[in-house]
């Protein structure tokens, strides 16, 4: 399953398009979150219902779209899926300012928006496998992880400022169209550039026959399911930590620590920054230090993040904002290792013809973890009256991830790549 050896520098432009499209996705996802009070008021519903409709709907349909898009990308290719995803983001977003108080229309627009997640997310593995040599695929996954976090950060920063200027959350959503439009322009330019390296086995009838059964074989491989389980647990940890920790820091005792929303916002801002740094660095570490071993990278990521996040319940840590500011970045840095390592493992180990399906399957099932992550964590908070049980659950989930990651093994028949000759 070798590849031709020429990897054009144009691959970095393709990666830029992926980065912008990914950031656009998470900007649209998170933009309503800081405006939820206004959303609830304008629709005359309670904040819980508003959150369930605007944010919960995104999680459910976004995950489902990943499952579907994983099959489509292997058939239609990376670029067509990227363009489709951007268009799916743009069209409903443009109609938000016209929705008024029509709850049904808002639900429909948000549902359509969420369907763009799959086409943009599921292309990571195929793009890395098609455009980049094996030793750079970890970096591609890491950079995409940075784009995910950067989009969240931009959404949190831009949406409130736009609302202050427009005085309408619907108009604010309309302005969020800018990001996917830029992504669409970049994606539309890709067909005019150099082509990606061709897979030599596309001309080999024996290899074609092998490729036809590759996905079925992957589904029978235990490593595939342990990998998907780790992605699921990573999403649970990510959602649980981001949704629960700010309240734990801000709300008064005995429920929380009582530092207030401003301090909570600053600490979670630092958390997000170090999450981006960790995701970026692990891309290089995955091949150079871990030699492509997801078992090592994912295991360490889970273990250290579990060991550090649980310490925020210790008096010696939570009694000082300074100590929290040391522990939370450490947890974020290592938690960020998991997803890029898993995606790089897929791009390196699976036959190029099924990388999209395996990526879509992992992301699709994984993103559903946001649902129990929120529901169970909130239920424990309601039952106990404090955040300790919820944080303990998140810690235990990460420990489980560390255990399961040890069952991830390199596949016997990998997508081996010849040493590439990169264009100058």
N, C-alpha and C positions, 0 to 999 in steps of 0.2 A: 504493500500500500504506500509506495513512495510518491514523492511529489517532485515536480520540476524545481530547479534550484533558484529561480529568479523571483525575488520578492520586491516589487517596486516600492519606491518611497511613497507612492501614492497611498499606500496602506495607512499612513498616519492621517491623511485627510479622511479616509473611511472611518478611522477610529474617532476623529473629531466629530464626524456626523453622529456616530453612536453616542458619544459623550453628551452632545447637545440634546439629542432625542431623549436620552435617559433622564437628564436633568429636567427637561420639559415635562416628562411624565410625573416626576415626583413633585414638581412645582404645582401642577394641576391637582395632584393628590392632596397636598397639605394646605393649599391656599385657603380653603374655607375654615380650617381648624382654628386659627386665632380669631376668626370672625363669628364663631359659633353662637355667641350671644345675640348678635345682630341677625343671624340667620333664623334663629328660633323666634325672635321678636317679629321679624317681617312676615314669617309664615304662620304666626300665632300658634306655635306648638312649643312643648317644653324642650329644654336643651338636650335631654336624653334622647328624645325622639329625633331631634334634628341631627344629632351626632350619628345615630343609627342609620338614618336615611343617607346623609351626605358622605359619611366616612365608612360606615359598615357596608353600604352598597358597593363602594369602590373595592373594598377588600375581597368581597365574594366574587364579583364579576371580573375583577382584575386577575384573580387566581384562575378562574375558569377559562379566561381568554388565553392564558399561558398554555394550558393544556391543549387547546385547539391550535394555537399558532405554532406550537412545536412541530406538529405534523405538516402544517402549511409551508413552513420555512424550508423544510427538506425538499419540498416539491417545487416551490416557486422561487426560492433563492432569497438571500439576505436583503438585497436592495429593494425588491418589490414589497417585502414585509415592512421594511423601515418606512417607505413612502406611505403604505397603507396605514400604519400606525399613526403617523403624523397627521394624515387627513382625518382619521377617526378622532383625534384630539381636537383638531381645529374646528371642524364643522359645528359640533354641539356647543363648544365654548363660545363661539360667535353669537349663538342664540340666547345665551344666558341673560344679557341685558334686556331682552324682550319678553322674558318669562313672567315678569310681574310676581303675583302671589299665587300663580297656578302651580300648586304642589305636584300634580300629576305630570305636568310638563317638566318641572325641575327634576323629578325622579327619572324621567325618560332621558333627559339631557345628561344627567350624571351617569346613568347606566351606559349610555353610548360612549361617553368619555372613557369610562373604565375599560371598555373593550379594546382600547388602544394600547393597554399595558402589555398584553400578550405579544403582539407583533414587534414591539420595541425590546421587550425583555428576553424573549426566546431566541433572539438572533445572536446573543453574545457568544455562545459556543461555536456555532457555524461560522461566524465572522472571524473568530480567532483561528479556527482550524483552516479556513480558506485563505485568509490574507496574511497570516503571521507564521513564522517558523516556530517550532516547538518551544524553543528556549525563551520566546517572548510572549507566549500565551498566558502565563501567569500574570505578567505585567498588564496585559490587556484586561484580564478579569479584575485586577486590582484597580485599574483606572476607571473601569465601569462602576465599581463599588464607590469610588470617590465621587463620581458624577451623581450617583443615587443620593448620597448624603448632602452633596452640594446643592442639589435641587431642593431638598427639604429645608436647608438653611436659607436659600434664596426665597423660597415660598414664605417662610416665617418672617423674613425681613421685608419683602416687597408687598405682600398682601395688605398688612395694616397701613402702610404708607399710602398705597393706592386707595384704600378705603377712606383715609383722611381727606384725600383730594376729591373723590367721587361721591362720598357719603352714601354709597350703595354697594352692598356685597355682590349684587348681580352685575353691576358695572365693573366691579373689581375683577370678577371672574372673566368678564369679556376681555379685559386688558391682559390677562394671562395667556391669551392667544399668541402673543409675540414670540414666546419661546418655541412652541411647536412650528410656527411659521419659519423661523430661522433654521430649525432642524430640517424642515421639508426642503428648503432651498439647497442646503448642503447635500441632502440625500439625492435630490434630483440631478445634481452635478456629477454624481458617481459614475453613471453609465458612460459619460464622456471622457473618463480618464482611462488609464491602463487597466487591463484585465488582471484578475488575481491568478496566481499560479494554477495550472491545470493538474488534476490528479491523474497520474499515469495509469492507474488501474481502471479508469473509465473506458479505456480501449481494450481491456482484457476481459474476455468473456467469462473466464473462470472467476475472476475477482468480482464481476458483476453479479454472478450467481451467489457468491458469498455475501455480497452487500444486501441482496434481497432478504436473506435470513438473519441479517445482523441485529435488527431491532428485536425480533423474537428471542434471539439468543441473549441479548442484553437483559430482557425482562426475566430470563431464567437465571441470571447471574446474581448471587447474593450481594456482591459488592454494589450493584445498582441500587438495591433497596436500602442497604445500609447508608449509602450516599444520600439518597432521598430523605431518609430518616434524619440525617444530620442537618440537611437543609431545612427541613420542617422544624427541628428543634432550634436551629439558629434563628429562624423567623419568629418563633415563640419568644425566645430570649430578647430579641431586638424589640418586638412589640411590647412585651411585658415591661422591659426596662424603661423604654421611652414613654410609655403611658402611665406607669405607676410612680417612678422615681420623682418626677416634678411635684406631684401631689404630696408625696412623703416628705419632701424637703420643705414645701411651702405651708402646708396646713398645720394649724396649732396642735399642740399636745392635748390629749394623749393619742390622737390619731396620727399626727405627723411630728415633724421636728420644729415647726413654727418659725422658719426663717423667712417666710413670705415669698410671694411670686417673683419678685425682682431677683432675689438671690437664687431661687430655683431656676429662673431663666438663664442667669449667667453660668451657673454650674452645668446645666444641660447644654449650653452653648459650647462650653469647653469639652464636654463629653462628645458632642457631635464633631468638633474639630479633630480630636484625637481618633475618633472612629474613621475619619477620612484619611488621616495619616497612616493608621494601621492597615487599612485596605490598600493604600498605595504601596507601602513598603513590602507587604507580604507578596505582592506580585513578583518582585525581584527575588525575594527570599525563597519562593516556592521552587524555583528551578536551581538556583545557585547554592542554597543552603540545604533545603529539604529534598533536593534531587527529584522533585515531582511526587513526593510522598504526601498524599492527602491525610494518611493516617497520622503522621507526625504533626503537620501544620494544623489540621482541624482539631486533633486531640489537645495540643498545647493551647490553642485558642479557647476551647471550651473550658479546660481545666483552670487556666489563670483567670478567665473572666468570672467563673463560678466562685473561685477563692476570694476574689476582690469585691464582687458585688455584695456578697453576704456580710462583709465587714461594715457596711454602712449602717448595720443594726447595732454595732458595738458602741458603747458610750465613749470609748477612747477615740473613735473616729467621728461620730455624729455630733459630739460636743464642740467641734471646731469646724468652721467653714473651710479653713485652710486644709485640714485633714481630708475633708470631703473632696476638695479640689485636687488632692493628690490621688485618692483612691479611684474616683470615677473615671478620670482619663485613662488610668491603667486598665480598668475593666473594658473601656471602649476600644482601646488600642488592640487588645487581644481578641475581643469579640469580633472585630472587623476582619480577622484572619480567615474565618470559617467559610463564608460564601465565595470569595474570590478563589480560595484553594479548591473548593468543590467544583467550581465552574472550570478552572484550569485543568483539573483532573479529567473532567469530561472531554474537554477539547483535545487533550493529549491521548487519552486511552481508547476512545470509542471511534469506530469507523466513521469517516467524514460524512457518509450518507445518512447517518442517524443521529449526529450530534445535536441537530435542532430538536428532534423528538425527545431525546434524553434530557436536554436542557429545559425544554418546555414542561416535561413531566416533573422534573425536580423543582422548578420554580412554581409550577401550577399547584402541586400538592403542598409545597413548602409555604406558599403565601396563605393557604387556608389556616395556617397556624395562628394568624392574627386574630381569628375568631375565638378559639378557646383561650388564647392568651389574654384577650380583653375580658371575656365572659367569666372565666374561672377566677382571674385576678380580682375582678370587681366583686364577685360573689364572696370571696374570702374577706375582702375589705368590709363588706356590709355585715358579714356574720361576726367578725372579730372586733370590728371597730378600730383597727389599726392596720398598718401596712406590713407588719412582720410576717404574717402567714403568706402574703402575696410574694414578698421578696424571697422568702424561703423556698416557695414553689419554683420561682424562676431559677434559683440556685440549683435546686435538685434536677430541674430540666437540663441545665447545662452540664451537670455531672453525668447524667444519662447520655448526653451527646458525646462526652469524652470517652465513655465506655464503648458506645456503638461505633465510634470512629476507628477503633482498633481492629475492626473487622473489615475495613476497606483495604482491598488488595489490588495492586496493579493487575490489569487483565492479561491473560496469557498471550492473546494476539492483540497487540497495540497498534495504533495508527502511527507506525514508525515513519520518521521523516529523515531524509538525507540531510547532511550538513548544508545549510543554505548559502548561496552566494547572494548577498544583499546588494542592491543597486547603490551606487554612491550618490 
